Amino acid sequence: MLERSGYLEEYISFWSGRPEVNCIWASTYSPQVGERTPEMLRDEDREELMRQLSGLARRYPKFLLNRRISQAVVAPPKNPQECLFSRMSTTYSADLKTHVEPCVLGGTPDCSQCGCIASVGLHSVNSAKLFGSVKVNHLVQVSMAVGKWVAGFRDGSNSPIRWQAPPTQRKTEECLVQMAGSSLEQVSFELHPEGVRKEP
């Protein structure tokens, strides 16, 4: 998108002109650790992107971008422990049972290159001052501590699952997933830590 001059304005102009659109957010590609793909932004790409988008935000009021968000996109949280969105949210897969860690991206996201608007949006307010020297992050820390303390009084609960360490998957753990093809034929796959194996 950055390689074609004028693309970003075309995109924002198109969606800004639609009456059913109330506001526009923008996320960038968030890679996994060790990934090397053309979609990844270089540091200079991030800076150029924010330069262009900051100018467009002044011309298109529906496009929500401020100085704090721009700074958070250029310098996102370095790990899930620094990410307010990761610490305050719980994500499940489509089966509503599988817990996705460490955030909605799953896997091993490269947080230093995160472009998720939910993550950078919350990161942008994390250091905002509420009054005096008290910041949003201080309030979050107190809120989480109180939540864990109160949860300790409930039957069968120590703390919300989101604030516990994710369980490690056992090497021997297996499960079967059945996928129905276009005909009534059933195709079974065996899931293993080292990969997926199709059954004959």
Secondary structure, DSSP 4 states (H G I P E B T S, - for coil): -TTSTTHHHHHHHHHHT-TT---B------PBTT---TTSPPHHHHHHHHHHHHHHHHH-TTB---HHHHHHHHS--SSTTT-HHHHH--EE-TTS-SEE-SSTT-SSB-GGG---HHHHHHHHHHT-EEETTEEHHHHHHHHHHHHHHHHTTSTT-SS-GGGSPPPPPPTT--EEEEEE-SSS-EEEEEEETTEEEE--
